[in-house]
């Protein structure tokens, strides 16, 4: 909890403002104050009576209706045991781990597993193993961030500077000429703005079983996914003399999309305006107007021309291509509807992806959305030939998703929710932020980077976060 939020929480509990500010010189959370006890609070210069009152007021917080529901849910639910699944080490991995332990090298096991995979099957001397683990440890330490380093500023610079070199264009995706996808700077802006609908939504639908191997079956799955309207497979003529519509299915188009005349008739009979007035003659379908008026005939035409015959809403086009790496058939779609696509038979649910991050969050959850942000941002930068350490992108993704929802980086998202008044004012709508803060008496504790730079004092990061105390030799106690 930020100090500003803790201060507001203390004031709501009818604790004196001067007392609250004294408490915040050492503690930043309510639980920290509560756990400190009366004696420690008295050490800050607060009287015993006042310290006891603070502890009592913090402990008397009435539970909200939501917390009551949560409490009941916790009583009903069985406690979940967290299981730490160890990574399985190969023979090479065990040897590397043994050397690391012997030389007191502290390194994530995942790094050792990755090195072991690279050297699997290679007959190496013990000296090479020693050198591998030593160099890997040095590289790992070199890439670690220093204590009190400004991680956020580093990430902003590392993404923002290459961003100035990005082009603004829409490009063909993965060699599929029929489908365009937004790349470059516009795509990066979409990602960090957490747009609900991307400018060019698309999906990469991986197939499984026979659908991945057989082109005919892949086309059947593709036709089930691609949305087909009546005008896509038939022409509509207006017969004014007989007050009717004549629908003539195009055999070639209907066969290509897997649509039969019976399916068209069945779908027309579900439309309220023409139900009971649909007839089939030879290969033509006629819809007779029950009223002899041009207006009614036009109304019928408007109600049937865009009806969906088959497919999934939102998927305007589906194209199949063979993956050069795997040799399996893949469907690329223009438009996105992840929830419905995952229900289709023949679709590999573990590898199907969409570039709509909000949709991923709704269907698969916030952790999947975080991974989607990382993948989309990293691929966008890499496609432009820009090399950015993935850890900077991971930090941005963590900030955007840390409270369970995908937030934008902007005045309506992360930047607009900062606890510092000056940091918010430095971003956008300066006058409005300062005026509102003055009206409600908001206090800025100058904990961040921007606010300290504005007031002209050292930032509490790096060397500025360290206080040195010199004690002369003669005054040691």
C-alpha positions, 0 to 999 in steps of 0.5 A, spaced: 500 500 500 502 506 498 503 511 503 498 516 501 493 510 501 495 508 508 495 516 510 487 516 508 486 509 511 488 512 518 484 518 517 478 514 516 479 511 522 479 518 526 486 518 527 489 525 528 493 527 522 499 529 525 500 522 529 498 519 522 504 523 519 509 521 525 507 513 524 508 514 516 515 516 518 517 509 519 511 504 517 508 504 510 502 499 511 496 498 517 499 491 518 506 494 520 503 499 525 498 494 528 504 489 528 509 494 531 505 494 538 504 500 543 512 500 545 515 501 538 510 506 537 511 510 543 519 510 540 516 515 535 514 520 540 507 518 541 504 517 548 502 511 551 495 513 551 495 515 543 499 509 541 494 504 544 488 508 541 491 507 534 492 500 535 485 499 537 482 503 532 486 499 526 484 493 529 476 495 530 475 496 522 469 493 520 469 488 515 465 490 508 460 485 505 465 483 500 470 481 505 464 477 509 463 473 502 470 472 501 470 469 509 465 464 507 468 462 501 474 461 505 471 456 510 467 452 504 473 451 500 479 446 502 485 449 503 490 449 497 497 446 498 502 449 494 507 444 490 514 446 488 515 441 482 523 441 481 526 441 474 528 434 472 536 434 471 539 430 466 546 427 467 549 433 464 545 437 468 547 433 475 554 434 473 553 442 472 549 442 479 555 438 482 560 443 480 556 449 482 555 447 489 562 445 490 564 452 487 559 455 491 556 458 485 548 461 486 544 460 480 537 458 478 536 451 476 533 453 470 539 456 467 543 450 469 537 446 465 538 450 459 545 449 459 545 442 459 540 441 454 545 445 449 551 440 451 546 434 451 550 428 447 557 432 447 563 428 450 566 434 454 572 434 459 571 436 466 575 442 465 570 444 460 564 443 465 568 447 470 569 453 464 561 453 462 559 454 469 564 459 471 562 463 465 555 462 465 555 464 473 559 471 471 554 472 465 548 471 470 551 476 475 553 481 470 545 481 468 543 482 475 540 489 477 544 493 482 540 494 489 536 501 488 537 501 481 531 505 477 528 499 474 522 502 471 526 508 468 531 503 465 525 499 462 522 506 459 528 508 456 530 501 453 523 500 450 522 508 448 528 509 445 528 503 440 521 505 439 523 512 435 526 507 430 520 503 428 516 504 422 508 506 422 506 500 417 501 495 416 504 489 413 502 482 410 502 477 416 507 470 415 506 471 407 499 470 407 497 475 402 490 475 403 490 478 411 494 484 413 496 485 420 498 492 424 506 492 425 511 497 428 509 503 432 502 503 431 502 496 434 506 497 440 501 503 442 495 498 441 499 494 446 501 499 451 494 502 451 490 495 452 485 497 446 479 492 447 479 491 439 486 491 435 485 495 429 487 489 425 484 483 429 487 476 427 488 469 429 493 463 428 489 457 429 493 451 430 490 444 428 490 437 431 489 430 428 487 429 421 485 436 420 493 438 421 495 433 416 489 433 411 488 439 406 481 437 405 479 436 413 483 443 414 478 446 409 472 443 412 474 446 419 476 453 416 469 453 413 466 452 419 470 458 422 469 463 417 463 467 417 459 466 411 453 471 409 447 469 404 451 474 399 457 470 400 454 464 396 448 467 393 445 472 389 439 476 390 434 478 385 428 483 386 422 480 382 417 486 382 412 483 378 410 477 382 412 481 389 418 476 391 425 475 392 429 470 388 435 467 391 440 463 386 445 460 390 452 460 386 454 452 386 462 454 386 462 459 392 457 454 396 461 448 395 467 452 396 465 454 403 461 447 404 454 450 404 448 447 401 441 449 399 438 446 405 442 450 410 440 456 406 433 454 406 433 452 414 437 459 416 431 463 412 426 460 415 429 462 422 428 469 420 421 472 423 420 477 417 420 471 411 418 465 416 413 460 412 414 464 405 420 461 403 419 456 397 424 452 393 424 451 385 429 447 382 435 450 384 432 457 386 429 459 393 424 464 392 421 469 398 414 471 397 412 478 400 405 477 403 403 484 402 403 487 395 408 493 397 415 495 394 416 498 402 415 491 404 419 487 399 425 492 400 424 490 408 424 483 406 431 484 402 434 488 408 432 482 413 435 477 409 441 479 405 446 479 411 443 473 415 449 468 417 449 462 414 454 458 418 461 460 421 463 464 427 461 471 429 467 476 428 471 471 423 471 475 416 476 471 413 479 464 414 485 462 410 489 455 410 497 455 409 502 449 411 507 451 416 514 450 413 517 448 420 512 443 422 509 441 415 502 442 418 496 446 416 494 452 419 488 457 419 490 464 419 483 468 420 482 476 419 478 477 425 478 474 432 473 470 436 477 466 441 472 463 445 468 460 440 474 458 435 476 453 441 470 450 441 471 447 434 473 440 433 480 439 430 482 446 433 489 445 437 486 449 444 493 449 447 497 453 441 491 457 438 493 464 439 489 471 438 493 478 437 487 481 442 490 481 449 483 483 452 480 477 449 485 473 452 484 475 458 477 474 458 477 467 455 484 464 459 485 469 464 490 474 467 496 470 467 495 468 459 494 476 458 500 477 461 504 472 457 500 475 451 503 482 452 510 480 452 509 475 446 506 481 442 510 486 444 517 482 443 515 480 436 513 487 434 520 489 436 524 483 433 520 484 427 523 491 426 530 488 427 530 492 434 533 488 440 530 489 447 531 485 453 525 481 454 525 483 462 524 490 460 517 488 457 516 483 462 516 489 467 511 493 463 506 486 462 507 485 470 505 493 471 499 492 466 496 486 469 498 486 477 491 487 479 487 482 475 485 486 470 489 489 463 490 496 465 493 501 459 499 505 461 496 512 460 492 517 464 486 512 464 491 507 467 497 506 470 500 513 470 493 516 472 493 512 478 500 514 481 499 516 488 504 522 487 500 528 485 506 531 481 508 525 478 501 525 475 501 532 473 508 531 470 504 526 465 498 529 462 493 535 464 497 538 469 493 544 471 487 539 472 491 534 477 494 540 481 487 544 482 484 537 484 490 536 489 489 543 492 482 542 493 482 536 497 488 537 500 492 532 497 499 530 500 505 528 496 511 524 500 516 525 494 517 518 494 518 517 486 523 519 481 519 525 477 516 528 483 523 529 486 526 532 480 521 537 479 522 540 486 530 539 485 532 534 490 536 528 489 532 522 487 531 516 493 534 511 488 541 508 487 546 512 491 540 517 493 537 511 497 543 510 501 544 514 508 551 514 511 553 515 518 560 517 520 562 515 527 568 518 530 573 513 533 573 517 540 565 517 540 564 509 539 559 507 544 
